[in-house]
Amino acid sequence: MTDIQGLPARRAALTLLDAVLRRGQALESALGSATRGIDNPADRALAHAIASETLRHIPDLDDLIDGATRQRLPDDAKARMVLRLALTQALILGTPPHAAIATALPLLEGGPRRLVHGVLGTLFRAKAALRSVPMLPPAVEARWTKAWGAAMVGQASQALAAPPPLDLTLKDPAQTAHWVEALEGQSLAPGHVRVSRDLAIPDLPGFADGHWWVQNISASVPARLLGAGDGRQVLDLCAAPGGKTMQLAAAGWHVTALEREERRLARLQENLARTGLAASCIAADVFKWQPVALVDAILLDAPCSATGIFARHPDVLHRIRARDIAQLAAAQARMVARVADWLKPGGTLVYATCSLEPDEGEVVAEQAIKLGLQLVAPDQNLLPEGIIIAPQGWVRILPGHGRDGFFIASFVRG
């Protein structure tokens, strides 16, 4: 029944939703296989948009569905998945209700079409609507309320309502005023420009010539804390896709960028080529590799749960579990312990994660102090507008104002 217009995109969206919710796969990594055979880029983009917006609003979508069914559908029932997708199209993406129904029912071959048709008809006739501020999944809300309080959960819900604007990092911070004007954006720090998310990035002035790259302002903070390189040696560990590598190279560091995955390293090298910046790129695992000589600085943006980027990638809210966070935190602590001895005496280690979980930030920092590393509070002047230093001396960025959640701590080896 793939002759129905738009059905392949909806089928791909259903596959994406299943990949995230049942297999724990990241949405972006599942996209290629889910859209295989769809040649039209617009249809691939539609499949991604349907799945992403569904993941952004699942608790609210489920409230509507449960209010229109006599018996609650299981969370993993295909009928619930299809209802979520159809409601997302009609209530968020502006698809006419009849078209949402027409492309939903064929997804239920051999399934309860009459039930789904009835639920959708009931909700559309009742002019059903979603909350303007979506709810977080209950497990995430409970975890973040315990860690940060109810006010943070409210800010996170607000951040989840829509994808944030795009932040750009400039190759030459001295040209900030020029690029603010050329890109019709705003700046929150030297070397930063924020633009509308609706813009086509490759078509913007300066992209092809490598004058800037996309990087959330929170993600720019770890490299900012290292300041000017003046020809000194720095290791950028777990470096792909390369935003921090490029920041460091542009700031005058001799950068060795380490990345375990060849595919991700290739993307880093493409970004370096576009910007005309230089770094020595090595495909290796931090736990199996070591430098031939001690270095002046290390930037370790460790693999993490990525819960801090939930506003851009809402799939993390549904696929990351407490056991995942515990496993990642243990690996992060081992990683810090391994690389600390690679620093020259007096050298600096900047540890960072794009996570909102204390176990992956504050707890790892406390363990680093026990290793003998000295926590050093950064210069507030190095931080973008609105980002402050915590009383402990590290930087904890909570969601809001278009910023990803992040943790950053700077240490010196004695």
N, C-alpha and C positions, 0 to 999 in steps of 0.2 A: 504493500500500500504506500510505497515511497513516492507515488506519483502525486500525492497531495502536496500542494505548494507549502513549503516551509517545514514539512515533516522531518526531513533529515536533520535539520538544526535542532528540533525539539528532541529527537531521539538521541542526538549527541549530548544535549543538556542533561537528559536522564542518565546517560552513561557517566557523565561527569559527577553528577550528584551521588550516584552509587559508589563511584571510586573514592570520593571523599568520606562519605558517611559510613560505608560498610567496610572499605578496605584501608581507610586511613591515609590515602594518597593525597599529596598536595594537588590542588586544582590545576596549577600551571603545568606540572609534570604529567598530568593525565590528559591534557588538552590535545596533544598530538595524536595519540591513539584513538581518542574519542571522536575526533573530527576527520579521521582518515577516510578518504573517499569523497569528502566535501570539497569541491574545487573553488567555490565562490567564497572569497575572503569575508564578504558581508555575512554569509551564513555561518562561517566559523566564529566570527565576532558575536553573532547573535546567540549561538550556543553558549559561548563563554559568559555573555551578559546575563542570560537567563539563569545559568547555574550560580554565578557569583551573587546576583541579587537575591536568589532564593536562599542561599547560605547566610546572607546578611539579615534575613527576616524570618528565619525558621520558627522561633518561638511564637511570633505573632501570627504567622500563617497557620501554625498548628492550632492556635486558639480558635481561629475562624473555622477550621475544618472540624474540630471537636464539638463546636457549638452547633454544627449542622448535621451531625451523625448521631444516631441513637446509641450505637455501640462503638466504643473507641477503636479506631484502626491501630494495629501495631505500628510502632515507630518505623520499622523497616518494611512495611507493606508497600508493594508497588503502587497500589491505589493512592496511598498517602503521598508518595513521591510525585506521582502524576498530578495530583491535586495541588501540591505546592507549586509545581512548575506552571500550571495553568493560571493560578491566582497571581503569581509573580508577573506573568505577562500582562494580565488584565489590570492589575492594581498598581503596578510600578512602571512597567515598560510601555503602557498605553496601547496594548493590543486590544482590538475590539473583542468583547466577550464571546461573540459567536465564533470568531477565528480561534480564540484560545480553546474553546470547547472542541472545535473541529480538528484541531491538531493534537488534542490531548487524548481523545477516545481511541484513535488507532494505536496508541502506545500500549494499550491494554489488551492485546490479542489474547483471547481466552480468559480474560479477567473480568472484573465487575464493572463493565462499562455503564450499566444502568445506574449503579450507585454513584459513580463519579459524575455522570451527567446530572443526576438529581441534586447532588451536593453543590455543584457549580451553578446550576440553575437557581437553587434556593439562595445562594450567596449573592449572585448577580442581581436577582430581583429585589433583594433587600438592600441593594447599594452598599454592600460590605466594603469596609475600608480598613487600612492598616494604621497603626499608631504612627504619628509623625516621628517619634523617637523610639526606635526598636528596642526590645528587651534583649539582654544578653542571655545565652544559654544558662540554665540554673546552676550547673556545676561551676561555670566560669564566674558567675555573679557571686557565688558563695566564696570561692577562692580569693577573688579580688577584694571582696568586702572585708574578709579576715585580714588581708595584707595591707590594704590601703584605706579602707573605710567607705561609707556609703557615698560620700561626695565624689570620690574617684569613680565609682561605678556609674554615677550619673553622668560624669564627663565622658566616660567610655561609651555609654549608650548614645550620647550626643554625637561622638566621633563616628560611631557606626552608621549613623543615619545616611551618610553619603560618602563616596570616596573623597579623600582630601585633595587639595590643590597640588600642583607639581612644583617641587623645589629643584632648582638647578644650581650646581656648583661651578664657579668660573675658574678657568685655567689661570687667569691673571686677576687677582682681587683688586688691583689698582684700576681696573676697567669697570668696576661695579656700576657706577653712575651711567656709563655709556650703555651697558646692557639692560639696565632697568628701563631706560628710555627706548632702546631698540626693541625690547621684548614686551614693552608695555606692562611691566610687572612691578613688584615691590621688593625691597631688600630688608632682611632682618639682621644682616651681618655683612662685613666685607667679604666679597667673593660669593655672595648668595643672591639669587633672584627667584621669586615665587610668581608663577604664572597660572593661568586657568587650566584646569584639567582637560578642557574640551579642545585644546589646540593639538594640531598634528605635529608632533615633536620633530620628525625629520625635515619638515618644511620650514621650521623657524630659522631666522637669521642666526648664523654662528654655529649651527649643529654640524653641517658638512665640513666646515673648516676646523672643527675641534676646539672651539673656544669655550665650551661648557659641556657638562653631562648631567643627566638626571640623578639626583641624590637627595633624599629627604634631609631636612636641616639637622635632625637629630643624628643621622648617620654621619654627618660631616664633623661632629664634635670630637670624636677620638683623635683624628689626625690634626685638628686644630690645636689640641693640647700639646702636641709635640713641637709646634712652632716652626721656625726656620731651620732647615737642615744644615746649611753652610758646608755641604759636601760630606757630611757624616753618614755613617752606615746605619740603615734601619731594615729590619725584617718586618714585612707585612704578611702575617700568617693567616691562612684560610682567606685568601685575598680576593677571590672572585666575588662579584663581577668586575671589581677594580676601581670603584670610586675612591677608596682611601689610598690605594696605590697611586692613582693619578694626583690626588691632593698632595701626597708626600713628595712625589717627583716634581710637581710644580713648585713646591716650597723649598727645593734645593737639596733634598735628601738623595743619597745613592740607595736605591730601593732594591731589595731582593724580595720578590713576591712569591710566596709558596701557596700552592693550591693542589689538593689531592686529586680532583677529578680533571682529566684531560679536556673534557668538553667545556667545563667552566673556565679552565685556563685559556682555552682558545678564545673564548668570549672576552676575557681580560686583555689578551693580546690585540684583539680587534679594536678594543676601546683605546688602548695605548697608541695604536697606529693612527686612529682617527684624530687623536689629540696631539700627536707628534711628541708625546712624552716617552721617557725611557725608563725601563726597569728590567732587571734580570728575573726572568720567569722560570720557576722550577715546579714540575709536577711531582709532588711527594707528600707523604703523610707526616705530620708533625711528630708523631710517636716513633717514626722510623728514620727520620732525617735529623741531621744536626749541622750547624755551620762549621766551616773550617777555622774560623777565628771569632772571637768575641765581638759583639756589635755595640753601637752607642745607644740604640733604642729598638724596642720591639712593640709593634701594634698587633695585639691579639683580639680580633673580632671573632670570638669563638662560635662554633656551630651551636645553635640553641633552639628553643621551642618556637622562636619568632612570634610569640604572642603579642609583641609590641607593634607588629605591622598589621594587626587585625583589621584596621579601618580600610586598608588597601587590599588585604587578602583575608576575607572573613572565613575562609575555610579553616584557618588555624583554630578558630573557636570551637570547632566541632571534631577535629581529628587529634588534637593534643590532649593527652590524659595525664593524670598525676604521675603514673609510672614513667611516662616519657620524660617529664620534667626531672624526676629523680635520676634517671639514667644519664640525661644530658648534663645535669649539675655535677655528677660524679666525674664524668669525662672532662668537663671544664676545669675542675680542680686539679685533676691529673695533668692536664695540659699546662696550666700555670706552673705547677711544680717542675715540669720537665724543662720549660723554656727559661725559667728564671736564671739558671746558671749560664745562659748564653750571653748575658749582659756583661759589659765591662763594669768594673767598680764605678759607682756613680751613674750608671746607665739607667734609662727610664723604660718601664714597661707600662703600656696603656692597655688595660683589659676592658673589653666592651661586649655587650650582648644586646640584641634588639628584642629583649624579653621583659615582660612585666612580672616575672616570677622572682621573688626575693632569693629563692634557692639558687638561681642562676646569676644573681648579681651580688647583693649584699653578703650572702653567706660565703660565696667564693672569695670575695674581697677579704673577709675576716680570716679565711683560711690562708690567704696569701700573706697576710700580716704575720701569722704564726710561723710561716716559712722564713721570716726574717726580712721580708720586703717592707720598706717604709712607705706608708701611704702619704702622698703629698697632695694637698689641696691645690687645684689649678688657679691660675690668675682669672678672676671674674671677667677681666677685659677680653679674654680669649673666647668667651662664650657668647653665642647669639642672644639677641634680645629675648627676654622671657625665660631663659634657662639659667637656673641658679645652682649654687653649690650647697649640698646637704650639710648639716652640722657636723657629720662624721668626716667630711672632706672629700666625699665622692660626689658624682653627679647622677641623680635619678630623674629621668624625664618621664612624666606621666602623660597620658593622652590628652589631647585638646589643642586648639589653635593650629591644626594641621600638622602637628608633630607626632612622629612615631614614638612609641614607648621604648626607652633605652636605659641602660645602665653603663656608666663609664667610671673607671677608677684609674688613677695614675700612681705608680709606685717607683721608688728609686732603690737600686741595689746598693747596699752598704759596702 
